[in-house]
Every structure is written in C-alpha cells, then in structure tokens.
C-alpha cells in the first residue's frame, strides 16, 4: 500500500458539483470494474433484485450525491424522489433535502446514468478521527450479502485507484464531506470494524 496516499488528510472546500463533472466521473468509472467478470452472476444481481416479505424490491432506492439529480429529471428508467431533512437522517448542511432514485425495471436500468454509489460499490469513503481518508468495504446494513465483501474477493487495482480519486474529488464538496464524516463518526463511535482497501 502507498502510505503517502493513504495518510493524506482530507479537506472540504465547498466545491460545487456540476452535471458536466458528474458525466466526467461516469466516464472514468465506466473504464473500470470491481472484477474482470460480471459480479452479478455471483449473486443473481441481488443488489438490484432483492425481494422478500420484509424488504420489497420496491424499497430499493439509491441516495444521490449533490448534482446527480439533474441526470434523472427526464429518465424513463429511474424514478426520482426528494426527501426533506424532516424525513431522513442527514447532516444539517443538506438543508435543501436529499434526492433518491429507484430503478423501474431492475436489473435493466439505464446503465449509462446509474448513480455514482452503484458504480463505486462495494467501496465507500471513510474519514478517520485524524481526518485521513480511506476507502473501505461497504459495511451498511443491507438485507442481503454481497459475495465480493463476504468472500473477500480481491478487487481490480485500477478500480480501487480510480474510485479513490473520484471520492477524493467529491469530498471537496461540503455536503459530500459532511455526509461521509457523519457516517464515519458513527462507525468510529460505535467501534464498528471495517476493512481498509486503500
């Protein structure tokens, strides 16, 4: 591991994220993949199709990052919804609320505009108590298990590197930083174990 990269401190500069920047991020992430094969074949595309009595496929939504909502305003593949801070637990800086999307025909979504958080899964950003930024495996409480995480399947180095660069760029936005910081503090305060990937 490259210690000089891992131990850089992260700082928000309140950068705005434009639709054009989102499209550039999509191009970067389109060139890489977590593994060299369709990982959906390992689990039957469970992250898109999970459905049972307690957790319906209709409940599967993805929270969007600032600026992403502009891509979905006229989409026939995704349903765009808005939530206020009264309805959802997000940092106060998200005073204008949060957008989510739901795929209307999973797993056949409009892949060219799928959300950044889908593209970078199973990795998520984490900021430790010393304000160092890492990529870790997503430890969120899903009603299903991702084989990449459960079986500790090695991820492509290029995917890890590009995902790191993308999240490092996104963290310059105050809203993204505040959200990642909030989630990271919860992990640190609850002493939840996580695996650093980069």
C-alpha positions as CSV (number, residue, x, y, z in Angstrom):
1,X,0.0,0.0,0.0
2,X,1.1,3.5,-0.8
3,X,1.4,5.2,2.6
4,X,1.8,8.7,1.2
5,X,-1.7,8.4,-0.5
6,X,-3.4,6.6,2.4
7,X,-2.4,9.1,5.0
8,X,-3.2,12.4,3.2
9,X,-5.7,14.4,5.2
10,X,-8.9,15.4,3.5
11,X,-10.4,18.9,3.4
12,X,-13.7,20.2,2.1
13,X,-13.5,23.4,0.1
14,X,-17.2,23.7,-0.7
15,X,-16.8,23.0,-4.4
16,X,-20.0,22.8,-6.4
17,X,-20.5,19.6,-8.4
18,X,-21.9,20.2,-11.9
19,X,-23.8,17.9,-14.2
20,X,-20.7,18.0,-16.5
21,X,-18.4,16.9,-13.7
22,X,-20.8,14.0,-12.9
23,X,-20.6,13.0,-16.5
24,X,-16.8,13.1,-16.4
25,X,-16.9,10.9,-13.3
26,X,-19.1,8.5,-15.1
27,X,-16.6,8.2,-18.0
28,X,-13.8,7.5,-15.6
29,X,-15.8,4.8,-13.7
30,X,-17.1,3.3,-17.0
31,X,-13.5,2.2,-17.8
32,X,-13.1,0.2,-14.6
33,X,-14.9,-2.7,-12.9
34,X,-14.5,-4.3,-9.4
35,X,-13.7,-7.6,-11.0
36,X,-12.9,-8.9,-14.5
37,X,-16.3,-10.6,-14.9
38,X,-20.0,-9.7,-14.2
39,X,-20.1,-9.9,-10.4
40,X,-23.9,-10.1,-10.7
41,X,-23.5,-13.7,-11.7
42,X,-22.1,-14.5,-8.2
43,X,-25.3,-13.4,-6.5
44,X,-28.1,-13.3,-9.2
45,X,-27.8,-9.5,-9.2
46,X,-29.1,-9.4,-5.7
47,X,-28.4,-5.7,-5.1
48,X,-30.8,-4.9,-7.9
49,X,-33.4,-7.6,-7.5
50,X,-33.5,-8.4,-3.7
51,X,-37.1,-9.1,-2.8
52,X,-38.8,-10.8,0.2
53,X,-41.7,-10.3,2.6
54,X,-39.8,-8.0,4.9
55,X,-38.0,-5.9,2.3
56,X,-39.6,-5.4,-1.0
57,X,-37.7,-4.7,-4.2
58,X,-39.9,-1.5,-4.3
59,X,-37.9,-0.3,-1.2
60,X,-34.5,-0.5,-3.0
61,X,-33.5,3.1,-3.6
62,X,-30.2,4.8,-4.1
63,X,-29.4,8.1,-2.4
64,X,-27.9,10.6,-4.8
65,X,-24.9,12.9,-4.3
66,X,-25.3,16.6,-4.9
67,X,-25.8,17.4,-8.6
68,X,-26.7,13.8,-9.7
69,X,-30.4,14.5,-9.6
70,X,-30.0,16.6,-12.8
71,X,-29.4,13.4,-14.8
72,X,-32.7,11.8,-13.8
73,X,-35.2,14.6,-14.4
74,X,-36.4,13.1,-17.7
75,X,-35.4,9.4,-17.3
76,X,-37.9,6.7,-18.1
77,X,-35.7,4.1,-16.3
78,X,-35.5,5.8,-12.9
79,X,-38.0,7.3,-10.6
80,X,-36.6,10.5,-8.9
81,X,-37.8,11.4,-5.4
82,X,-37.0,14.2,-3.0
83,X,-36.9,13.9,0.8
84,X,-36.6,16.8,3.3
85,X,-34.4,16.6,6.4
86,X,-37.5,16.0,8.5
87,X,-38.0,12.7,6.7
88,X,-34.4,11.5,6.7
89,X,-31.3,11.5,8.9
90,X,-28.7,13.6,7.0
91,X,-26.3,16.3,8.1
92,X,-27.9,19.8,8.6
93,X,-25.9,21.2,5.7
94,X,-28.2,19.2,3.4
95,X,-30.9,21.8,4.2
96,X,-32.4,21.5,0.7
97,X,-33.0,17.8,1.2
98,X,-31.9,14.6,-0.5
99,X,-32.7,13.1,-3.8
100,X,-33.1,9.4,-4.4
101,X,-33.7,7.2,-7.4
102,X,-35.3,3.9,-7.9
103,X,-34.8,1.7,-10.9
104,X,-38.2,1.0,-12.5
105,X,-37.2,-2.2,-14.3
106,X,-34.4,-3.9,-12.4
107,X,-31.8,-5.1,-13.3
108,X,-32.4,-3.4,-16.7
109,X,-31.6,0.1,-15.6
110,X,-30.3,2.9,-17.9
111,X,-26.7,1.9,-17.1
112,X,-25.1,5.0,-18.6
113,X,-26.7,7.1,-15.9
114,X,-26.6,4.7,-12.9
115,X,-25.6,6.5,-9.7
116,X,-22.0,7.0,-8.5
117,X,-22.7,4.9,-5.4
118,X,-23.7,2.0,-7.6
119,X,-20.5,2.5,-9.7
120,X,-18.1,2.5,-6.7
121,X,-19.8,-0.3,-4.8
122,X,-18.6,-2.3,-2.8
123,X,-16.3,0.5,-1.7
124,X,-17.2,3.6,0.3
125,X,-15.3,6.5,1.7
126,X,-14.3,6.8,5.3
127,X,-12.6,9.6,7.3
128,X,-10.9,8.5,10.5
129,X,-10.6,10.6,13.7
130,X,-7.4,12.2,12.4
131,X,-9.2,13.3,9.2
132,X,-7.4,10.8,7.0
133,X,-9.4,9.5,4.1
134,X,-9.6,5.8,3.2
135,X,-11.7,3.5,1.0
136,X,-13.3,0.7,2.9
137,X,-15.7,-2.1,2.1
138,X,-19.3,-1.0,2.5
139,X,-20.5,-2.1,5.9
140,X,-24.1,-0.8,5.5
141,X,-26.9,-3.0,6.9
142,X,-28.3,-4.5,3.7
143,X,-30.9,-7.3,3.8
144,X,-28.6,-9.3,1.6
145,X,-24.9,-10.2,1.4
146,X,-22.5,-9.1,-1.4
147,X,-20.2,-12.0,-2.3
148,X,-17.4,-9.6,-3.1
149,X,-17.4,-8.5,0.6
150,X,-18.5,-11.7,2.2
151,X,-15.9,-13.8,0.4
152,X,-13.2,-11.1,0.5
153,X,-12.8,-11.4,-3.3
154,X,-9.8,-9.3,-4.5
155,X,-10.8,-6.2,-6.4
156,X,-9.1,-4.8,-9.5
157,X,-6.4,-2.4,-8.5
158,X,-7.4,0.0,-11.3
159,X,-11.0,0.1,-10.0
160,X,-9.7,0.8,-6.4
161,X,-7.4,3.6,-7.6
162,X,-10.0,5.3,-9.8
163,X,-12.6,5.0,-7.1
164,X,-10.2,6.6,-4.6
165,X,-9.6,9.5,-6.9
166,X,-13.3,10.0,-7.6
167,X,-14.2,10.1,-3.9
168,X,-11.3,12.3,-3.0
169,X,-12.6,14.8,-5.6
170,X,-16.2,14.5,-4.4
171,X,-15.1,15.1,-0.8
172,X,-14.2,18.7,-1.8
173,X,-17.9,19.3,-1.8
174,X,-19.1,20.3,1.7
175,X,-22.3,18.3,1.5
176,X,-20.5,15.1,0.5
177,X,-17.8,15.7,3.1
178,X,-20.4,16.2,5.8
179,X,-22.3,13.1,4.9
180,X,-19.1,10.9,4.7
181,X,-17.9,12.4,8.0
182,X,-21.3,11.7,9.7
183,X,-21.2,8.1,8.6
184,X,-17.6,7.8,9.6
185,X,-18.2,9.2,13.0
186,X,-20.9,6.7,13.6
187,X,-18.5,3.9,12.7
188,X,-15.8,5.2,14.8
189,X,-18.0,5.9,17.8
190,X,-19.7,2.5,17.7
191,X,-16.3,0.9,17.2
192,X,-17.5,-0.8,14.1
193,X,-14.7,-2.8,12.5
194,X,-14.1,-2.0,8.8
195,X,-11.6,-3.2,6.3
196,X,-9.4,-0.6,4.7
197,X,-8.9,-1.2,1.0
198,X,-6.9,2.0,0.1
